[in-house]
Amino acid sequence: MIFLFRSGTLRQKLWLVFKATRQHAKNLGLFALVYKSTLLALRYTSPQRKEREYDTFVAGLLGGYYVFGRRQSSINQQIVIYVFARVMLALAKYSVKGAEEGGLGLVKTEKTRELIRGNAWAVFASLSWASVMYMFRWHPETVQSSLRSSMQYMWVILCATSSAGGR
């Protein structure tokens, strides 16, 4: 995206890519350190010296706050949004799984589960794009700045150029 939507020399763009990659790696490494350290501390405080069911949640909460929650940068936003999308997909799969499979069992029949599994991605993708296009068109200030820049480039500049040439 830096090469497409940022101005500057090749050297400047490569430097931005390097800085973003370094920050990304630093954040993920620090999260791993906080997460694993917290898991060890929680295990140590456990009466049986074993991991408990919610230890991973607590460790993730602490690591998420310490690394990603205290500073809202574009790198942190990208990582958190990526993780959020993956969690939503996982929760959707978990909710459809039958109780006998270790899921929530919200959907009772296998036929209905298969119908949902067969169409869930198409519905998710369609609603995601419908929502972003609506928000970009009618409430662009609410769309994250890098996405808004990409959308302006693709839909305002390119489309205006394309339609102007066809007159």
N, C-alpha and C positions, 0 to 999 in steps of 0.2 A: 504494500500500500504506500509505503514511503516513496518508492520509485514512481508510482502513478500520480500521487496527489500532492507531493511536496515539491517545492521549487529548490533549486540549488544545483551545484555541480555534482558529478558522480562521486567525488571524494566526500563531499558534505553528506550526501545521502548514505553512503557506506558507513560513515561515522555515526549517523543517526541509527542505522540498523545495528551496528556494534553496541552502541549505548543501550538501546532497547533490549537487545539480547542479553547483555550483561545484567541489566536490572531484573529482567525476567528470571534469569538463573539465580541471581542473588535472593530474590523474594522466595522462590520455590525452595532453595536450599535452607534459608532461614526458617521457613515454615516447617520443613522436615525436622530440623533441629528442635524447634519448640514443641512440635507434635510428639516426637519420640521421647524427648526429655520428660514431657508431661505424662506420657504413658508409663514410663519407668517410675516416676514419682507416685502416680496413682496405684500402680501395682505394689509398690513398697508400702503404701498406706493400707492396702487391703489386708484383712485378717488372715486370709489364706495365701497371700503373696501371689495372687493370680489376677489376670485381667478380668474386670467385671463388664457386664453388658454395655453400660453407657460410658465407659472410660474413653472409648474412641471418640464419642460425641463431645465429651468435655475437652479432650485434648485438641480436637478439631476446632472447637469453639474458641479456645484460648489462642491457638496458633492463628486462626483466621482473624481474630481481633488484633492480635499483636502485629502480625505482618501485613495484613490487607485492610483492616478496618480503621486503623489510626491515621492513615494517609490515603487520600483519594487521588491517585495518579492515573494516567491513561493506561499504563501497564497493569496496575492493580485492577482497574475496571475491566480490562480485557480478560484477565485471568479469572476474576470472580464471575463475570458474565458467562464465560465458557463453562466453568464449574456448575453454575446455576442451571444452565441449559441441560447439561448432562444429568444433573440430579433430577430435574423435572422428567426427563425421559425415563430414568431409572424408577422413579416413583410411579409413573404411569404403568410401566411393565409390572412392578410389584403389586399394584392395585388390581391388575387384571388376573394375575396368577391365582390359582385356586388355593384354598387353605391347605389342602392335601399336598401341595407343591411348596409350601412354605410362604405363600403370599397372603394378602389380606382377604382374599375370597369375596370381594365385592361383586364379582360377576359369577353367577351360579352355574350356568351351563357351559359345557365345552364348546358348543356350537356358537354361542354368543361371544365367548373368548376369542375364537378363531376369526369371527367377523370383525371384532374390534382390532385384533392383531393385524389383520389384512388391510385395514383402512386407516389405522392410527397415524401412520407416517404421512399419508396424503392429507389428512385433516390438519395435523400439526403444521406441516409445511405451508399449506394454504392459509391457515389462520395467521401464521407468523408473517407471511408476506402481505396479506390483506391488512393486518394491523400496522405494519411499518409504513406501508404506502399511505394509509389513511393519516397516520400521525405525521408523516413527512409533509403531506399536502396541506393539512389543516392545522397542525400544531407543531411546526418544525423546531421551535425553540425547546421542545421537550425531548427531541431525539439527540442522542449522544453526538458530540461535535464531529468526531471522525466519521461516523456513519452518515451524518448530515452532509458533510463535505463530499463523501463518495456519492451520495444520492444526488446532490446538486450537480456534480460533474456528469453523472450518467443520465439523469432525467431532465435536468434543466438545460445544461450547456449542450450536451450531445444531441438531445432530442430537438432542441431549438435549431441547432445547426442542420440536422437532418430534414426537419420540416421546412426550414427556410429555403433549402436547396431544391425542394420539390415544388415550389410555387410556379 
